[in-house]
Amino acid sequence: MAAEMLLLLASPLAGGAVLALVGQRGYAAEVNAGFAIVTFGAAARLVARVIADGPLSAFEEQFFVDSLNVFLVALTAFVAMTTSLFSRPYMRIERSHGRVTDAGMRLYHSMYQLFTFTMLLVLTTNNLGVMWVAMEAATLTTVLLVALYRTHASLEAAWKYFILCGVGIAQALFGTILVYFAAERILGAGIGSLLWTHLAAVKADLEPTVMSIAFVFLLVGYGTKVGLVPLHNWLPDAHAEGPTPISAVLSGLLLNVALYALIRFKVLTDGALERPFASGLLMGFGLLSVAVAAFFLSRQRDIKRMFAYSSIEHMGLITFAFGMGGPVASFAGLLHMTVHSLTKSAIFFAVGHAAQKNGTQLMDGIRGLVKVSPTIGWGLMLGTAAILGMPPFGVFASEFLILTTAIAQQPWAAPILLVSLGVSFAAIFSKVQAMVFGEPSAARLPHRPALVPVFTHLALVLLLGLYIPPYLADWYRLAARLIG
């Protein structure tokens, strides 16, 4: 496993170093995509090893991969690769129209690779302290990317993102220290008290009071990165003001990575307390996020802000599913993480092209896409249908499992979920159908869109709605068993 792990982490790290030197060159987009392809290849090899041999550790147990994180590693590497392919024409158009300077292109390409590296480090490290450091590094890289355009609005969005997530991640640090304090009494002083595998083996012996307090701080800290209400205020601004490829990876990847950290701590906390304390908090904040985000959707005028609130809604739904726990709800949560990542990144790809073609992100200025550019219009329409949970797309399957489980286990929450999903459906569909089928706006910026990533993602989401391959279903079941 050491070779696969080394390549997985070394590829984006080396890519960041190389692109810091040549990121402004005309061929930099190809170099960026090349490193992303190598990273995905390493992730695929790692997945094959885990499927064949089971959970694996490397480098004196500092890295650990099991069924839970290896599927997120594969998803992260895949979406990072397709987003790098989408960003090739997109960022060249941004550069040609003067929105990004040569220095900005170098910053974009190098930080894109470092952002990929930090996410993969969060997912693969066995050390909870290193996880926190990598999450903070992910914040710093994305702050620079959100501020790429150097406008007043983008700088304000980056500053808000930095302050809110910086304060949040400080709470996560205190929670991590408390977990170490609880583990030190059993495992002794030293790095072993921060290793996930060691903690999971003694979770029933951890001090319940300390672990309950720790999880509250961890929920605030990592929940800020997930975008859970009321810690979500940075997310719509960061999506609206940053480059569209960064919106795609923020929604499709970073939110998943932060939620993964919370899930790991949820397993430890519920194991220590022998009662669903962490699960109850996850259900409560998840349900609040779904409800609040749904009612904010109808007020949005910027298309990227609207889909940012959609991401908050869906992350709330996933968090609620993991809070319910059990084999069906956890399976549904993992499936929803997958299909949401693929669908939302595809939507942002289509949105980016639509905004470039019309010269605006305001929905009133985007009309008649199906006539102006049929592929962009249908890509956006199909992506919207998928994210709204219309069959036969995979989002329908995962939402159906979550709702039916809620009706059986938490009937009080089911009406709130149904009303919220109905409100979000009406808000998003009414706005998108006008953009796609309305009277055409004047297309001011003709360009050749990169639509292969859009329809590749949507095809995968459709496949997961019609048929989940047996090995993937087994993968989800194993991961659901680890979550509990």
Secondary structure, DSSP 8 states (H G I E B T S, - for coil): -HHHHHHHHHHHHHHHHHHHHHTTSTTHHHHHHHHHHHHHHHHHHHHHHHHHH-SEEETTTTEEE-HHHHHHHHHHHHHHHHHHHHHHHHHHHHHHTTSS-HHHHHHHHHHHHHHHHHHHHHHHBSBHHHHHHHHHHHHHHHHHHHTTT--HHHHHHHHHHHHHHHHHHHHHHHHHHHHHHHHHHHH-SSGGGGBHHHHHHTGGGS-HHHHHHHHHHHHHHHHHHHT-TTS-THHHHHHHHS-HHHHHHIIIIIHHHHHHHHHHHHHHHHHHHTS-HHHHHHHHHHHHHHHHHHHHHTT--BHHHHHHHHHHHHHHHHHHHHHH-HHHHHHHHHHHHHHHHHHHHHHHHHHHHHHHHHT--BGGG---HHHH-HHHHHHHHHHHHHHTT-TTSHHHHHHHHHHHHHHHH-TTTHHHHHHHHHHHHHHHHHHHHHHHHSS-----S------HHHHHHHHHHHHHHH---HHHHHHHHHHHHHH-
